[in-house]
Amino acid sequence: MKKNLVVADLLTHGSHDWNQARVELIFPEVAHLILQIKPSSLNAEDAFCWQRARNGIYSVKTGYYAALDSTDHPTIASPAPDNFTWNRHVWDINTSEKLKLFLWKLCRGALALGANLQQRGMALQAVCPHCNATESALHLFFTCPFAQQVWRLAPFATPVDWLDINTPHQALIRATSLLNLPPTGLTSDLVSWILWGIWKARNLLSFEHKATTAPAVMTSAISGAREWSMAQQTNLPRTSTTRYMERPPTLPTVRLTCNSDAAWRKETNNAGLGWVIIGSQDGLIYEGQGHARFVSSPLMAEALAVKGMLLAASHLTTTNFLMQQIPESLVARMLNLWALDLHSNQLKTFPNSIGCLSKLKVLNVSGNNLQYLPKNYRRLQIAGRAERQFQPTDHASGHDRVRANEYDEALSSYSVGLLISLVELDVSYNGITVLPDSIACLRLIQKLSVEGNPLVSPPFEVVEQGLESVKQYMSEKMTVL
């Protein structure tokens, strides 16, 4: 074997594919791994991509989850009783979304209680700040003398006694049968607000050494529940003075719509690729398919299908072809991109992982069908921060639905704001009503085009004042959170 052998010596001359025979001859033990690496067709530079994260960028959080997956760790959550369902007893109760997430964490052992932290290997005293007993979920919220004082003040039709329960799930099951007394004026769930008040009192005592009385906890719970219930009944019509400019009729008359998909088999590392190209006038113009060997993952298969679709479209007589979506997998392969022009297509959504393109300077998505850019920071108030390591049970269908949506929003919260090199952003002539608050994080941006959108936030008066006014407006919104 040559001492000065380079990667190019293993490629077929005149192409960008591996010389399989030579690879297997020189590196017989790892040939199957080398062949899974797909060389760039455009001689692009190699880049690292962390597949544990949607945006391809490594973080300590995703590394922590990867370490958890590779080691055995104890189960912290108590098993749910047979008559407990996540939908009925957590996700569908009449209370705040924030408190629903809190109840889920309580049942899943995801709260930072002393007993839970000790089971994760943290060396600390797992004692209750009120009575110095072992701080478990059952003790802090139900059997602690302080908690019992709070529950004795609860305005329920029948007295509450939690001494016979063994898990938080049983308490939530019983909570559905509790009736609030008329003087409170409440028809919503009160148990969740009381539990939240006990949790806040515990944190105040633990971290600020300030004690809260049981009547104060109950008063806060009732007032919080009443304010939330009144807010749900307020349904004032919203009016907007934003001027809406119609999209100019400058789009091409002959246009193509492209779609692609792929199937991957883990046992053989083979993938089937397919794509269709549809014309606005003549219908189906071209359909193609392909087969790829040594494909390392479903993500790679999707990327190869998109590549095949674009190559097929480039050989057609017309240059006007439209994309309806950008696969997340494709974004992870464009880490060195500095300009992205997708104007006058049919994009309805934008990938949440766009934030991984940290070198991107110019982004043009004008003249599409976008209703929003990747969600803004404000959604984290509703989404919470669902912990990945607590996997759903078989009964957690409602949890799966809400948690998946919340986690996606949390991931995408700063996706636009992570484009730290962005200088020009053009989102004009779409259907966007709210710009992401994280635009305030774009320190280098010099040009922002938003005309032709029915904007509500920022309002049109702010947009008319220029880019700096828009950034200031977004910055103030983020500060309020």
C-alpha positions, 0 to 999 in steps of 0.5 A: 500500500502506498504511504502517501495514499489519499482519499482521491486515490480510492475514488473512481476516476472522473466521478465522485463514487468510490472504487469499490474493488480498490476500497475492499482490496486495501481496507477489507476490514472497514470497507463496508464503513467507508462505502457508507460515506457518500462523497460530495458531487460538488467537491464540498468540504467535509463537515461534522454533523451530530445526528442526536440533534435535529440541527446537526450541532452537538450540545451538552444536553444531547450528549447527556441523553446519548450517555444515558442511552448507552448505560443502565439507569434506574427507573424513578417514576412510580408505575401508574395504576390500571385505572389511570390514563394520561388524557383523562387525569392530566392532559384533558383536565381544566387547568393551565397548560403549564400545570399540566406539564407540572403534573406530568413531571410529578407523575414521571419522577421528573421534578428535582426532589431530593429522592429523585436526585439521589437516584440519579447519583447526586450526593446531597441530603434528600430531606424535606425543607419543612420537616427534614423527612425524606423528600419524595413526591408523595411526602412533599405534596401529600403527607408532609405536615405542612402539606396536610395543613394546606389540604385541610384548608382546601374548599372542597365539598368533602375533606381531603385525606391523602394518607392512604395513597401510594403514588401521585397517580392515585391522587390525580384519579381521586382529584377528578371526583372533588367538587369545589364549594360555591364561594370560591366561584371555581369550576376549573381544577383546583388540585393542580393549583394547590400542588403548584402552590406547595411546590413554589413554597418549597422552592422559596424556602429551599433557595431563599429561606423564606417560609410561606404559611399554609393559608397563603399557599391556599389563597394563592392557589385559589386566586391563580385558578380564578384568574386563569378561568376568567382569562379563558372566558375573555374572548375579545375580537382582535382588529388589525390595521396592518396593510396587506399587500397582494403578491405581485403577478410576476411568477412564471407561468410554467412551473414544476412541483417536486416531491421525493421520498426514500425507504431504508433497510437497516439489515442490508444498508440498502435504500430505495429512492423515488421522486416525481416532478409535476407541471402546472399545465401538463400534470406529471412530467417526470417520475424517477427512482433509484437504488443506493447501496451502503446507505448508513441511515434513513437521514442519508437515504432522504438526502440522496432522494432529494439529490436525485430529484434535483438532478432530474429537474436540472436536466428538464427543458424548463428551469421553473420547478417548485419545491413544497418542502425542505427535508430536515435531513437536507439542511444538516448537509448544508452546513457550509452554505452562505446563500440560500435563495428559494423565492417563488416556490410553494414552501408552506413550512420551513425546517426547524433546523435552519438554525444550524446554518451558522455561516448563512449570510443571505436567505431569500424565501419571498413569494412562497406560502409560508404562514410562519417562520420557525416558532418564536421564543414566546411559545416556550411559555406554553411548551415548557421544557419536557425532559427527553429522558422520561419516556411515555408509557403505553397509556400516554397517547395524549402526552405523546401528542402534546410532548412531541409538539412542545419539544419540536417548538422548544427545539425551534425556539431560536432557530432563526436567531441562531443564524449569527452570520445573516446579513440579508433576510427576505420573507416578503409576499408570504402569509406571515402574521408574526415574526420570531422574537429571536430576530433581535439576536441577528446582530449582523443583519442589515436588510430585512424585507417583510412587505406583502405579509399580514403582519400583526407582530411587529405592527406595521407602524414599527416596520415603517420605522426601519430595521432598528425599530423592528429589532428593538421591538423584538428585543423588548418582547423577549425581555418581557418573557 
